[in-house]
Amino acid sequence: MTRLHVVSAATRPTSSGRPLAQWVTGQARAHGGFDVTPVDLAEIALPFLDEPEYASTGNYTHQHTRDWSALVDSADAFLFVLPMYNGGFTAPFKNAIDFLYNEWKGKPVGIVSYSAGPTGGAPAADMLLPILTRLGMLPAEHSVAVPGIPKLIGAEGFEAPEALSGELAAVLADVAELAAKRAAEIEAEAVVTV
Ligand SMILES: Cc1cc2nc3c(=O)[nH]c(=O)nc-3n(C[C@H](O)[C@H](O)[C@H](O)COP(=O)(O)O)c2cc1C
């Protein structure tokens, strides 16, 4: 089964994205095709990039990098739950991406962006896409943008607008398809090697 990490990219203690990420995690589990691990970037609590060598070498001197590397490496695919700050993605999330390199490579990724305003963070997702492609990741064709996030957080957590489950299902279907294709390619390569 595809190991899917749902990464909540926010680090603020009062993040509205955390309840959204919990809802996304529940939807991904309900899909049935994924072994889902929630990842909260605030709990990972990385410092600013402090490794002496390039991430592409895989030579990590700090335990926090080794732990982050092992967590990302253990995923087959990702959903990034992405806040928008000042029209773009957040600095802590870009920092977390830059800590690693090969761990991201070749892996499918879907984006669920959100913001207080009407765009739902779509500009942040648009900004992130070339970076993910540069890393060799496989972005899903569909994405989800959630506008007006503060108003969607109630006492019981995230209150999903009606259309959202269907929109997320399209992203999950993309990610599942990309992951299946990649798994088949890896298997074919292994057969050739043997
Ligand atoms: C530094 C900062 C900048 C923001 N810039 C925007 C913005 O450009 N457009 C927008 O619609 N909302 C903006 N917001 C509102 C956030 O999208 C909203 O608060 C969202 O909940 C942030 O995610 P978080 O709660 O997980 O931190 C900004 C919030 C912060 C903290």
The ligand as an SDF file (V2000), in Angstrom:
LIG
                    3D

 31 33  0  0  0  0  0  0  0  0999 V2000
    2.5970   36.3410    7.8700 C   0  0  0  0  0  0  0  0  0  0  0  0
    1.2160   36.1520    7.3160 C   0  0  0  0  0  0  0  0  0  0  0  0
    0.9150   36.6030    6.0450 C   0  0  0  0  0  0  0  0  0  0  0  0
   -0.3430   36.3930    5.4870 C   0  0  0  0  0  0  0  0  0  0  0  0
   -0.5950   36.7800    4.1960 N   0  0  0  0  0  0  0  0  0  0  0  0
   -1.7850   36.4850    3.6300 C   0  0  0  0  0  0  0  0  0  0  0  0
   -2.0310   36.7650    2.2620 C   0  0  0  0  0  0  0  0  0  0  0  0
   -1.1800   37.2770    1.5390 O   0  0  0  0  0  0  0  0  0  0  0  0
   -3.2430   36.4640    1.7450 N   0  0  0  0  0  0  0  0  0  0  0  0
   -4.2280   35.8520    2.4990 C   0  0  0  0  0  0  0  0  0  0  0  0
   -5.3050   35.5890    1.9780 O   0  0  0  0  0  0  0  0  0  0  0  0
   -3.9970   35.5540    3.8040 N   0  0  0  0  0  0  0  0  0  0  0  0
   -2.8110   35.8410    4.3790 C   0  0  0  0  0  0  0  0  0  0  0  0
   -2.5710   35.5120    5.6810 N   0  0  0  0  0  0  0  0  0  0  0  0
   -3.6170   34.8290    6.4160 C   0  0  0  0  0  0  0  0  0  0  0  0
   -3.3530   33.3290    6.3540 C   0  0  0  0  0  0  0  0  0  0  0  0
   -3.5480   32.7900    5.0840 O   0  0  0  0  0  0  0  0  0  0  0  0
   -4.2580   32.6140    7.3700 C   0  0  0  0  0  0  0  0  0  0  0  0
   -4.0550   33.2280    8.6350 O   0  0  0  0  0  0  0  0  0  0  0  0
   -3.9180   31.1550    7.4700 C   0  0  0  0  0  0  0  0  0  0  0  0
   -4.6800   30.6420    8.5210 O   0  0  0  0  0  0  0  0  0  0  0  0
   -2.4420   30.9890    7.7580 C   0  0  0  0  0  0  0  0  0  0  0  0
   -2.1120   29.6700    8.0110 O   0  0  0  0  0  0  0  0  0  0  0  0
   -1.8080   29.1710    9.4860 P   0  0  0  0  0  0  0  0  0  0  0  0
   -3.0170   29.6010   10.3340 O   0  0  0  0  0  0  0  0  0  0  0  0
   -1.7050   27.7000    9.3670 O   0  0  0  0  0  0  0  0  0  0  0  0
   -0.5510   29.8320    9.9360 O   0  0  0  0  0  0  0  0  0  0  0  0
   -1.3380   35.7300    6.2600 C   0  0  0  0  0  0  0  0  0  0  0  0
   -1.0360   35.2900    7.5530 C   0  0  0  0  0  0  0  0  0  0  0  0
    0.2220   35.4840    8.0740 C   0  0  0  0  0  0  0  0  0  0  0  0
    0.5370   34.9450    9.4600 C   0  0  0  0  0  0  0  0  0  0  0  0
  1  2  1  0
  2  3  1  0
  2 30  2  0
  3  4  2  0
  4  5  1  0
  4 28  1  0
  5  6  2  0
  6  7  1  0
  6 13  1  0
  7  8  2  0
  7  9  1  0
  9 10  1  0
 10 11  2  0
 10 12  1  0
 12 13  2  0
 13 14  1  0
 14 15  1  0
 14 28  1  0
 15 16  1  0
 16 17  1  0
 16 18  1  0
 18 19  1  0
 18 20  1  0
 20 21  1  0
 20 22  1  0
 22 23  1  0
 23 24  1  0
 24 25  2  0
 24 26  1  0
 24 27  1  0
 28 29  2  0
 29 30  1  0
 30 31  1  0
M  END
$$$$
